[in-house]
Amino acid sequence: MDSAARWLVGERLSTILHIGDGPLAYGLSEQGHEVTIAGTDVTQVRNDEVTYVRADPEHLPFASNSFDVIIAPQLADSPSVLAQYARVLVPHGYLSAMSRRYDDSLPWVRKLRVITGDTGNSDPVADTFSASGLFEESEIREFNDWQNLDLPTLMQFAEQTRASHVPIDRLASVHQLWQEYSQASGSLRLRHETKCTRAKVVKEALASEPDPPDAILLSLD
Protein backbone atom coordinates (compact mmCIF):
# COMPACT_ATOMS: atom_id res chain seq x y z
CA MET A 1 0.00 0.00 0.00
CA ASP A 2 2.86 2.42 0.77
CA SER A 3 4.29 2.16 -2.75
CA ALA A 4 0.84 2.67 -4.29
CA ALA A 5 0.25 5.75 -2.13
CA ARG A 6 3.61 7.22 -3.09
CA TRP A 7 2.86 6.72 -6.79
CA LEU A 8 -0.55 8.43 -6.46
CA VAL A 9 1.02 11.66 -5.23
CA GLY A 10 4.04 11.64 -7.53
CA GLU A 11 6.84 10.55 -5.18
CA ARG A 12 7.10 13.94 -3.45
CA LEU A 13 5.86 15.60 -0.28
CA SER A 14 2.62 17.35 -1.17
CA THR A 15 -0.40 19.24 0.07
CA ILE A 16 -3.20 16.72 -0.43
CA LEU A 17 -6.98 17.01 -0.48
CA HIS A 18 -8.54 13.61 0.28
CA ILE A 19 -12.23 13.43 -0.64
CA GLY A 20 -13.96 11.41 2.08
CA ASP A 21 -12.70 10.12 5.40
CA GLY A 22 -10.69 6.99 4.59
CA PRO A 23 -7.58 5.09 5.73
CA LEU A 24 -5.45 6.23 2.78
CA ALA A 25 -5.56 9.81 4.08
CA TYR A 26 -3.98 8.78 7.38
CA GLY A 27 -1.32 6.69 5.67
CA LEU A 28 -0.33 9.70 3.56
CA SER A 29 -0.19 11.89 6.67
CA GLU A 30 2.16 9.40 8.31
CA GLN A 31 4.41 9.67 5.23
CA GLY A 32 4.81 13.39 5.91
CA HIS A 33 2.25 14.92 3.55
CA GLU A 34 0.02 17.82 4.57
CA VAL A 35 -3.45 16.24 4.35
CA THR A 36 -6.91 17.79 4.37
CA ILE A 37 -9.98 15.54 4.46
CA ALA A 38 -13.14 17.03 2.99
CA GLY A 39 -16.58 15.57 2.35
CA THR A 40 -20.13 15.30 3.54
CA ASP A 41 -19.11 12.26 5.64
CA VAL A 42 -16.64 14.25 7.76
CA THR A 43 -18.15 14.18 11.25
CA GLN A 44 -15.28 13.99 13.72
CA VAL A 45 -11.59 14.69 14.20
CA ARG A 46 -9.65 11.40 14.23
CA ASN A 47 -6.08 12.67 13.95
CA ASP A 48 -4.62 15.98 15.10
CA GLU A 49 -2.14 15.96 12.20
CA VAL A 50 -4.96 16.08 9.62
CA THR A 51 -7.26 19.01 8.73
CA TYR A 52 -10.98 18.23 8.49
CA VAL A 53 -13.53 20.20 6.47
CA ARG A 54 -17.18 19.29 6.05
CA ALA A 55 -17.98 20.24 2.46
CA ASP A 56 -19.78 19.14 -0.69
CA PRO A 57 -17.29 18.38 -3.51
CA GLU A 58 -19.47 20.46 -5.86
CA HIS A 59 -18.70 23.54 -3.75
CA LEU A 60 -15.20 23.15 -2.35
CA PRO A 61 -14.53 26.02 0.10
CA PHE A 62 -10.85 26.42 -0.82
CA ALA A 63 -8.93 29.05 -2.73
CA SER A 64 -7.79 28.21 -6.25
CA ASN A 65 -4.36 26.54 -6.57
CA SER A 66 -4.45 25.22 -2.99
CA PHE A 67 -3.44 21.56 -3.43
CA ASP A 68 -0.74 19.57 -5.20
CA VAL A 69 -2.88 16.41 -5.28
CA ILE A 70 -6.56 15.53 -4.92
CA ILE A 71 -7.44 11.92 -4.14
CA ALA A 72 -11.05 11.15 -5.04
CA PRO A 73 -13.14 7.97 -4.94
CA GLN A 74 -13.16 7.93 -8.75
CA LEU A 75 -12.09 10.12 -11.66
CA ALA A 76 -15.37 9.88 -13.57
CA ASP A 77 -17.40 12.36 -11.52
CA SER A 78 -19.92 15.03 -12.46
CA PRO A 79 -18.67 17.93 -14.61
CA SER A 80 -19.23 20.42 -11.77
CA VAL A 81 -17.18 18.34 -9.33
CA LEU A 82 -14.36 17.87 -11.85
CA ALA A 83 -14.30 21.64 -12.40
CA GLN A 84 -13.94 22.17 -8.65
CA TYR A 85 -11.06 19.68 -8.52
CA ALA A 86 -9.34 21.46 -11.40
CA ARG A 87 -9.81 24.86 -9.76
CA VAL A 88 -8.22 24.02 -6.41
CA LEU A 89 -5.30 22.07 -7.91
CA VAL A 90 -2.03 23.84 -8.60
CA PRO A 91 -0.80 23.87 -12.22
CA HIS A 92 0.37 20.35 -13.16
CA GLY A 93 -1.24 18.99 -9.97
CA TYR A 94 -2.64 15.46 -9.91
CA LEU A 95 -6.18 14.17 -9.60
CA SER A 96 -5.77 10.59 -8.38
CA ALA A 97 -7.94 7.61 -7.47
CA MET A 98 -7.38 4.14 -6.07
CA SER A 99 -9.53 1.02 -6.32
CA ARG A 100 -8.90 -2.41 -4.84
CA ARG A 101 -10.16 -5.82 -5.74
CA TYR A 102 -9.27 -9.20 -4.37
CA ASP A 103 -8.20 -12.41 -6.06
CA ASP A 104 -11.02 -14.96 -5.99
CA SER A 105 -8.97 -17.82 -7.45
CA LEU A 106 -8.69 -19.17 -3.89
CA PRO A 107 -11.56 -21.54 -2.96
CA TRP A 108 -12.22 -19.89 0.41
CA VAL A 109 -12.56 -16.48 -1.23
CA ARG A 110 -15.13 -17.79 -3.70
CA LYS A 111 -17.13 -19.30 -0.82
CA LEU A 112 -16.94 -16.04 1.09
CA ARG A 113 -18.35 -14.17 -1.88
CA VAL A 114 -21.32 -16.53 -1.95
CA ILE A 115 -21.93 -15.84 1.75
CA THR A 116 -21.67 -12.07 1.40
CA GLY A 117 -23.49 -11.84 -1.92
CA ASP A 118 -20.57 -9.92 -3.39
CA THR A 119 -20.74 -10.36 -7.18
CA GLY A 120 -17.75 -8.13 -7.84
CA ASN A 121 -19.72 -6.29 -10.51
CA SER A 122 -20.31 -2.55 -10.62
CA ASP A 123 -22.44 -0.38 -12.85
CA PRO A 124 -20.60 1.19 -15.81
CA VAL A 125 -19.60 4.81 -15.24
CA ALA A 126 -20.00 7.48 -17.91
CA ASP A 127 -16.68 8.88 -19.09
CA THR A 128 -17.24 12.42 -17.84
CA PHE A 129 -13.52 12.62 -17.02
CA SER A 130 -12.26 12.48 -20.63
CA ALA A 131 -15.15 14.61 -21.86
CA SER A 132 -14.32 17.41 -19.43
CA GLY A 133 -11.02 18.31 -21.13
CA LEU A 134 -9.74 19.50 -17.75
CA PHE A 135 -7.09 16.80 -17.33
CA GLU A 136 -4.40 15.12 -19.38
CA GLU A 137 -4.66 11.46 -20.34
CA SER A 138 -4.63 9.38 -17.19
CA GLU A 139 -1.75 7.16 -16.11
CA ILE A 140 -2.55 3.75 -14.61
CA ARG A 141 -0.43 1.46 -12.48
CA GLU A 142 -1.33 -1.74 -10.64
CA PHE A 143 0.11 -3.07 -7.39
CA ASN A 144 -0.36 -6.49 -5.81
CA ASP A 145 0.06 -7.44 -2.17
CA TRP A 146 -0.93 -10.13 0.29
CA GLN A 147 -2.70 -9.77 3.63
CA ASN A 148 -2.84 -12.32 6.45
CA LEU A 149 -6.30 -12.47 8.01
CA ASP A 150 -7.12 -13.66 11.51
CA LEU A 151 -10.76 -14.34 12.42
CA PRO A 152 -11.65 -10.77 13.52
CA THR A 153 -10.07 -9.33 10.37
CA LEU A 154 -11.89 -11.89 8.24
CA MET A 155 -15.20 -10.93 9.86
CA GLN A 156 -14.47 -7.26 9.21
CA PHE A 157 -13.66 -8.01 5.58
CA ALA A 158 -16.92 -9.97 5.24
CA GLU A 159 -18.90 -7.05 6.66
CA GLN A 160 -17.23 -4.61 4.27
CA THR A 161 -18.03 -6.73 1.21
CA ARG A 162 -21.56 -7.79 2.25
CA ALA A 163 -24.16 -6.83 -0.33
CA SER A 164 -26.95 -4.61 0.98
CA HIS A 165 -29.62 -7.26 0.32
CA VAL A 166 -27.79 -9.91 2.39
CA PRO A 167 -28.94 -10.06 6.03
CA ILE A 168 -26.21 -9.51 8.59
CA ASP A 169 -26.93 -12.80 10.35
CA ARG A 170 -25.76 -14.72 7.29
CA LEU A 171 -22.20 -13.75 8.25
CA ALA A 172 -22.39 -16.37 10.99
CA SER A 173 -21.40 -18.82 8.24
CA VAL A 174 -18.01 -17.12 8.06
CA HIS A 175 -17.02 -18.89 11.30
CA GLN A 176 -17.55 -22.27 9.61
CA LEU A 177 -15.47 -21.15 6.63
CA TRP A 178 -12.69 -20.09 8.99
CA GLN A 179 -12.66 -23.46 10.73
CA GLU A 180 -12.56 -25.29 7.39
CA TYR A 181 -9.69 -23.36 5.78
CA SER A 182 -7.52 -21.94 8.55
CA GLN A 183 -6.66 -25.09 10.53
CA ALA A 184 -3.22 -25.62 8.99
CA SER A 185 -1.83 -22.09 9.41
CA GLY A 186 -4.15 -20.33 11.84
CA SER A 187 -4.73 -17.57 9.27
CA LEU A 188 -5.99 -16.99 5.75
CA ARG A 189 -4.05 -15.16 3.03
CA LEU A 190 -5.86 -12.67 0.82
CA ARG A 191 -4.34 -11.24 -2.35
CA HIS A 192 -5.29 -7.64 -3.15
CA GLU A 193 -5.00 -6.08 -6.58
CA THR A 194 -4.74 -2.30 -6.29
CA LYS A 195 -5.36 -0.13 -9.36
CA CYS A 196 -4.05 3.43 -9.15
CA THR A 197 -4.94 6.19 -11.61
CA ARG A 198 -3.64 9.75 -11.79
CA ALA A 199 -3.91 12.62 -14.29
CA LYS A 200 -2.43 16.12 -14.43
CA VAL A 201 -4.79 19.08 -14.47
CA VAL A 202 -4.98 21.34 -17.53
CA LYS A 203 -5.50 24.73 -15.91
CA GLU A 204 -5.79 26.50 -19.28
CA ALA A 205 -9.04 24.63 -19.98
CA LEU A 206 -10.69 25.89 -16.80
CA ALA A 207 -13.04 28.86 -16.92
CA SER A 208 -12.06 31.42 -14.31
CA GLU A 209 -14.31 31.57 -11.26
CA PRO A 210 -14.17 33.68 -8.10
CA ASP A 211 -12.83 31.91 -5.05
CA PRO A 212 -15.42 30.81 -2.47
CA PRO A 213 -15.47 32.08 1.13
CA ASP A 214 -12.83 30.70 3.48
CA ALA A 215 -13.29 27.08 4.55
CA ILE A 216 -14.89 26.29 7.89
CA LEU A 217 -12.69 23.76 9.62
CA LEU A 218 -14.26 20.99 11.64
CA SER A 219 -13.30 21.11 15.31
CA LEU A 220 -14.57 19.27 18.37
CA ASP A 221 -13.07 21.71 20.88
Secondary structure as GFF3:
##gff-version 3
##sequence-region A 1 221
A	DSSP	alpha_helix	2	9	.	.	.	ID=ss1
A	DSSP	beta_strand	15	19	.	.	.	ID=ss2
A	DSSP	alpha_helix	23	30	.	.	.	ID=ss3
A	DSSP	beta_strand	34	39	.	.	.	ID=ss4
A	DSSP	beta_strand	51	54	.	.	.	ID=ss5
A	DSSP	three_ten_helix	57	59	.	.	.	ID=ss6
A	DSSP	beta_strand	67	71	.	.	.	ID=ss7
A	DSSP	alpha_helix	79	88	.	.	.	ID=ss8
A	DSSP	beta_strand	89	102	.	.	.	ID=ss9
A	DSSP	alpha_helix	107	116	.	.	.	ID=ss10
A	DSSP	alpha_helix	128	132	.	.	.	ID=ss11
A	DSSP	beta_strand	139	149	.	.	.	ID=ss12
A	DSSP	alpha_helix	151	161	.	.	.	ID=ss13
A	DSSP	three_ten_helix	168	172	.	.	.	ID=ss14
A	DSSP	alpha_helix	173	181	.	.	.	ID=ss15
A	DSSP	beta_strand	188	200	.	.	.	ID=ss16
A	DSSP	three_ten_helix	203	205	.	.	.	ID=ss17
###
